[in-house]
Amino acid sequence: MNEQAIPVSITTNQPYKYFSYVMVGFVTVLLCSNLIGPAKIAEVAGYTFGAGVLFFPFSYIFGDVLTEVYGYARARRVVWTGFAALAFATIMSQVVLAFPPAPGWADQAALQTVFGTTWRIALASLIAFWAGEFVNAYVMAKIKVWMTGRLLFVRTIGSTIAGQGVDSLLFYSIAFYGLWSNELLLTVMVSNYLLKVLWEALMTPFTYKLVGFLKRHEHIDVYDTQTNFNPFAKVSK
């Protein structure tokens, strides 16, 4: 794939055929990883990790693709969409679990085990996701400009190293500090972080193909040379 692409204005109102699909993929992976995986600690071949690490990195791949192809401003809109979806799912799961079970229905404990979480963990997920995704998008966009679009793998892996580092540090510190031993906390935090970065590296060929496909078919390749990187700036349409 030729990585030296033509910059396109981020203010264009051109409709994009695949943007919504990438956004849906991003939000779907985010919800699954936060509702299913975080509470389970797994061990394979002596390696301890949180089960959510198996698919959470895909949200960062989608985030990389969004920033690389459509630019930081549109990625910012997707991050906020994901944040709202995650907040809604978290609140509604707690509301549903709070209703008293009907007489004769004996699955409340199982449902609580699968979907129950503390508000501390829920808050940690929201804060860590928000901060990590914006760091990931910022680093991705900046490296692209600095390197004039060359060496896509440098910015996908580099942005993941930064974004996942922030995400892992915030999530595990906020959610489990004082509840887990410091040794377990550090072990799970570091092992999950390394696995996420490794996943990103292994998925590089897939990322290249998806980015190339979108750039060819959407006829867009945004360079964020004049972008306002404030996460709270007006969301682009």
C-alpha positions as semicolon CSV with decimal commas, in nm:
position;residue;x (nm);y (nm);z (nm)
1;M;0,000;0,000;0,000
2;N;0,125;0,347;-0,085
3;E;0,123;0,535;0,245
4;Q;0,206;0,875;0,098
5;A;-0,153;0,989;0,058
6;I;-0,313;1,319;-0,033
7;P;-0,438;1,528;0,263
8;V;-0,808;1,607;0,260
9;S;-0,979;1,883;0,456
10;I;-1,145;1,767;0,776
11;T;-1,422;2,021;0,724
12;T;-1,569;1,849;0,418
13;N;-1,934;1,746;0,447
14;Q;-1,889;1,455;0,207
15;P;-2,091;1,151;0,321
16;Y;-1,883;0,842;0,384
17;K;-2,012;0,497;0,303
18;Y;-1,818;0,299;0,563
19;F;-1,773;0,547;0,850
20;S;-2,085;0,433;1,034
21;Y;-1,981;0,067;1,009
22;V;-1,643;0,137;1,165
23;M;-1,812;0,337;1,440
24;V;-2,057;0,054;1,512
25;G;-1,771;-0,196;1,526
26;F;-1,584;0,027;1,768
27;V;-1,881;0,070;2,003
28;T;-1,976;-0,300;1,988
29;V;-1,630;-0,419;2,085
30;L;-1,612;-0,156;2,357
31;L;-1,939;-0,266;2,517
32;C;-1,856;-0,636;2,498
33;S;-1,511;-0,593;2,646
34;N;-1,633;-0,382;2,936
35;L;-1,945;-0,583;3,023
36;I;-1,805;-0,933;2,981
37;G;-1,432;-0,942;3,040
38;P;-1,297;-0,725;3,322
39;A;-1,419;-0,926;3,622
40;K;-1,253;-1,252;3,520
41;I;-0,884;-1,315;3,583
42;A;-0,755;-1,598;3,364
43;E;-0,428;-1,789;3,357
44;V;-0,287;-1,966;3,053
45;A;0,050;-2,140;3,062
46;G;0,134;-1,955;3,383
47;Y;0,049;-1,614;3,236
48;T;-0,212;-1,419;3,435
49;F;-0,435;-1,168;3,258
50;G;-0,782;-1,015;3,259
51;A;-1,014;-1,193;3,015
52;G;-1,131;-0,867;2,859
53;V;-0,789;-0,828;2,700
54;L;-0,885;-1,088;2,439
55;F;-1,101;-0,846;2,244
56;F;-1,066;-0,498;2,398
57;P;-0,762;-0,415;2,177
58;F;-0,990;-0,434;1,874
59;S;-1,147;-0,108;1,990
60;Y;-0,803;0,052;1,964
61;I;-0,761;-0,090;1,615
62;F;-1,092;0,066;1,515
63;G;-0,981;0,387;1,684
64;D;-0,655;0,385;1,488
65;V;-0,840;0,329;1,163
66;L;-1,084;0,612;1,236
67;T;-0,807;0,860;1,313
68;E;-0,586;0,749;1,025
69;V;-0,856;0,764;0,760
70;Y;-1,116;1,014;0,881
71;G;-0,905;1,231;1,113
72;Y;-0,899;1,319;1,482
73;A;-1,216;1,530;1,473
74;R;-1,434;1,243;1,354
75;A;-1,255;0,998;1,583
76;R;-1,339;1,236;1,869
77;R;-1,709;1,206;1,781
78;V;-1,684;0,827;1,790
79;V;-1,502;0,829;2,124
80;W;-1,780;1,038;2,275
81;T;-2,038;0,805;2,120
82;G;-1,863;0,508;2,277
83;F;-1,842;0,688;2,610
84;A;-2,217;0,758;2,605
85;A;-2,298;0,398;2,507
86;L;-2,075;0,259;2,780
87;A;-2,226;0,491;3,042
88;F;-2,580;0,398;2,937
89;A;-2,505;0,023;2,939
90;T;-2,342;0,048;3,281
91;I;-2,633;0,239;3,433
92;M;-2,898;0,015;3,280
93;S;-2,724;-0,304;3,387
94;Q;-2,728;-0,178;3,745
95;V;-3,092;-0,076;3,717
96;V;-3,195;-0,419;3,585
97;L;-2,999;-0,600;3,855
98;A;-3,152;-0,381;4,124
99;F;-3,507;-0,499;4,049
100;P;-3,612;-0,776;4,289
101;P;-3,636;-1,115;4,115
102;A;-3,977;-1,269;4,066
103;P;-4,073;-1,562;4,290
104;G;-3,948;-1,888;4,144
105;W;-3,683;-1,722;3,924
106;A;-3,350;-1,849;4,053
107;D;-3,097;-1,693;3,816
108;Q;-3,040;-1,360;3,993
109;A;-2,708;-1,472;4,137
110;A;-2,583;-1,591;3,797
111;L;-2,687;-1,265;3,632
112;Q;-2,520;-1,071;3,911
113;T;-2,200;-1,266;3,860
114;V;-2,191;-1,200;3,486
115;F;-2,314;-0,842;3,466
116;G;-2,279;-0,712;3,818
117;T;-2,002;-0,468;3,896
118;T;-1,924;-0,205;4,153
119;W;-1,961;0,163;4,080
120;R;-1,586;0,188;4,140
121;I;-1,514;-0,049;3,852
122;A;-1,774;0,122;3,633
123;L;-1,620;0,463;3,701
124;A;-1,273;0,324;3,634
125;S;-1,388;0,185;3,299
126;L;-1,536;0,516;3,189
127;I;-1,239;0,728;3,296
128;A;-0,978;0,489;3,158
129;F;-1,158;0,448;2,826
130;W;-1,206;0,823;2,779
131;A;-0,848;0,916;2,861
132;G;-0,686;0,622;2,680
133;E;-0,880;0,667;2,358
134;F;-0,810;1,038;2,334
135;V;-0,440;0,984;2,401
136;N;-0,439;0,711;2,135
137;A;-0,607;0,935;1,876
138;Y;-0,385;1,235;1,958
139;V;-0,061;1,039;1,928
140;M;-0,183;0,869;1,611
141;A;-0,270;1,199;1,444
142;K;0,049;1,376;1,550
143;I;0,283;1,099;1,433
144;K;0,105;1,089;1,098
145;V;0,173;1,460;1,044
146;W;0,533;1,437;1,170
147;M;0,610;1,142;0,941
148;T;0,405;1,278;0,647
149;G;0,198;0,963;0,629
150;R;0,484;0,715;0,611
151;L;0,521;0,394;0,813
152;L;0,167;0,333;0,933
153;F;0,282;0,064;1,177
154;V;0,490;0,318;1,371
155;R;0,184;0,525;1,458
156;T;-0,055;0,235;1,516
157;I;0,181;0,065;1,760
158;G;0,314;0,390;1,905
159;S;-0,034;0,526;1,973
160;T;-0,135;0,197;2,134
161;I;0,169;0,201;2,361
162;A;0,066;0,546;2,481
163;G;-0,312;0,500;2,489
164;Q;-0,315;0,155;2,642
165;G;-0,056;0,264;2,897
166;V;-0,287;0,540;3,018
167;D;-0,592;0,312;3,002
168;S;-0,432;0,028;3,200
169;L;-0,280;0,255;3,463
170;L;-0,607;0,439;3,528
171;F;-0,842;0,141;3,515
172;Y;-0,659;-0,096;3,746
173;S;-0,551;0,176;3,988
174;I;-0,900;0,320;4,024
175;A;-1,088;-0,012;4,017
176;F;-0,875;-0,243;4,228
177;Y;-0,619;-0,052;4,434
178;G;-0,668;-0,156;4,795
179;L;-0,890;-0,450;4,694
180;W;-0,620;-0,662;4,533
181;S;-0,272;-0,710;4,665
182;N;-0,019;-0,473;4,512
183;E;0,157;-0,772;4,359
184;L;-0,155;-0,901;4,186
185;L;-0,254;-0,551;4,077
186;L;0,085;-0,487;3,917
187;T;0,097;-0,833;3,760
188;V;-0,244;-0,804;3,595
189;M;-0,186;-0,442;3,490
190;V;0,149;-0,510;3,325
191;S;0,048;-0,841;3,168
192;N;-0,270;-0,692;3,020
193;Y;-0,081;-0,392;2,890
194;L;0,180;-0,607;2,719
195;L;-0,086;-0,834;2,569
196;K;-0,278;-0,536;2,430
197;V;0,033;-0,392;2,264
198;L;0,122;-0,738;2,129
199;W;-0,231;-0,776;1,987
200;E;-0,192;-0,442;1,810
201;A;0,138;-0,550;1,659
202;L;-0,001;-0,885;1,545
203;M;-0,304;-0,716;1,388
204;T;-0,089;-0,474;1,186
205;P;-0,144;-0,658;0,852
206;F;-0,522;-0,644;0,907
207;T;-0,501;-0,274;0,996
208;Y;-0,304;-0,204;0,677
209;K;-0,565;-0,380;0,465
210;L;-0,859;-0,205;0,631
211;V;-0,696;0,138;0,612
212;G;-0,605;0,086;0,246
213;F;-0,956;-0,030;0,161
214;L;-1,120;0,269;0,330
215;K;-0,886;0,527;0,179
216;R;-0,942;0,389;-0,170
217;H;-1,319;0,366;-0,144
218;E;-1,387;0,676;0,067
219;H;-1,136;0,894;-0,122
220;I;-1,019;1,052;0,201
221;D;-0,695;1,063;0,397
222;V;-0,700;1,332;0,665
223;Y;-0,387;1,501;0,794
224;D;-0,460;1,688;1,118
225;T;-0,239;1,987;1,051
226;Q;-0,484;2,248;1,181
227;T;-0,702;2,039;1,407
228;N;-0,820;2,150;1,750
229;F;-0,722;1,854;1,969
230;N;-0,930;1,964;2,266
231;P;-1,150;1,662;2,354
232;F;-1,430;1,902;2,446
233;A;-1,420;2,099;2,124
234;K;-1,731;2,108;1,909
235;V;-1,786;1,765;1,761
236;S;-1,757;1,760;1,382
237;K;-2,037;1,623;1,168
